C-alpha cells in the first residue's frame, strides 16, 4: 500500500492517527486489551490493585532485529539451530544484492 500512495497522503494519515489514535491492527489490540483489563479487574480479589490496560497489550517488536547486522545475526542463529551451515567464506557479511520487484 505504501508504494501506491503519495507522500502527501501518507503525511495526512499520520496526522490523522496523531489526532484520533492508531488505525488497523494496533487499534484492535488496544480495544481487546481494554476489554481484557475490564474483565480481569472486575473479577480480581478484594484488596488487590487494578491491572493496567498496558499489561494486556502485545509487544510485537520486543525481539525484532533493529539493524541489518542484528537481522543477519538472527538468520545465522536460526540457521545454526536448524543444523544449517554457511555456504561461503565470509559468513559475517550480508550479501550486497539488490532485489527486483516481480510486479
C-alpha positions in Angstrom: 0.0 0.0 0.0 2.8 2.4 0.8 4.0 2.1 -2.8 0.7 3.3 -4.1 0.1 6.5 -2.0 1.8 9.8 -2.2 4.0 11.4 0.5 1.2 14.0 1.0 -1.4 11.3 1.6 0.8 9.4 3.9 1.5 12.6 5.9 -2.2 13.2 6.1 -2.9 9.7 7.5 0.0 10.1 10.0 -1.6 13.4 11.2 -5.0 11.7 11.4 -3.5 9.0 13.7 -1.9 11.5 16.0 -5.4 13.2 16.5 -7.7 10.1 16.5 -5.4 7.3 17.7 -3.9 4.3 15.8 -5.6 2.6 12.9 -5.8 -1.0 11.9 -4.4 -3.9 14.0 -2.8 -1.7 16.6 -6.2 -0.2 17.4 -7.7 -3.7 17.6 -5.0 -4.7 20.1 -5.9 -1.7 22.2 -9.6 -2.4 22.1 -9.0 -6.1 23.1 -6.6 -5.1 25.9 -9.2 -2.7 27.2 -11.9 -5.5 27.4 -9.4 -7.9 28.9 -8.4 -5.4 31.6 -12.0 -4.7 32.4 -12.8 -8.4 32.8 -9.7 -9.1 34.9 -10.2 -6.1 37.1 -13.9 -6.9 37.6 -13.0 -10.4 38.8 -9.9 -9.5 40.9 -9.9 -10.3 44.6 -10.8 -7.6 47.0 -7.9 -5.5 48.1 -5.8 -6.4 45.0 -4.8 -3.4 42.9 -6.2 -3.0 39.4 -4.2 -4.2 36.4 -3.3 -1.5 33.8 -4.5 -1.9 30.2 -0.9 -1.7 29.0 -0.2 -5.1 30.7 -2.6 -6.7 28.2 -1.1 -5.1 25.1 1.1 -7.5 23.0 4.7 -6.4 22.5 5.2 -7.4 18.9 8.5 -5.8 18.3 10.4 -6.6 21.5 12.7 -9.2 19.9 12.7 -7.9 16.3 16.2 -7.2 14.9 16.9 -3.4 14.9 19.8 -3.2 12.4 21.0 -5.1 9.4 23.7 -6.7 11.4 21.1 -7.8 14.1 18.9 -9.2 11.3 21.7 -11.3 9.8 22.9 -12.5 13.2 19.3 -13.7 13.9 19.3 -15.5 10.5 22.7 -17.2 11.2 21.4 -18.2 14.7 18.2 -19.7 13.2 20.2 -21.4 10.5 22.6 -23.0 13.1 19.7 -24.0 15.3 18.2 -26.0 12.4 21.6 -27.7 11.6 22.4 -25.5 8.6 25.8 -24.3 7.6 27.0 -21.2 5.8 28.0 -21.9 2.2 30.6 -19.2 1.7 33.9 -17.9 3.1 32.6 -14.7 4.6 29.6 -15.6 6.8 29.8 -12.4 8.8 29.0 -10.1 5.9 25.4 -10.0 4.5 25.1 -10.2 0.7 25.0 -6.8 -1.0 22.5 -7.6 -3.7 19.5 -5.6 -5.0 16.3 -7.5 -5.5 14.0 -6.7 -8.4 10.3 -6.4 -8.0 8.2 -9.0 -9.8 5.1 -6.9 -10.0 
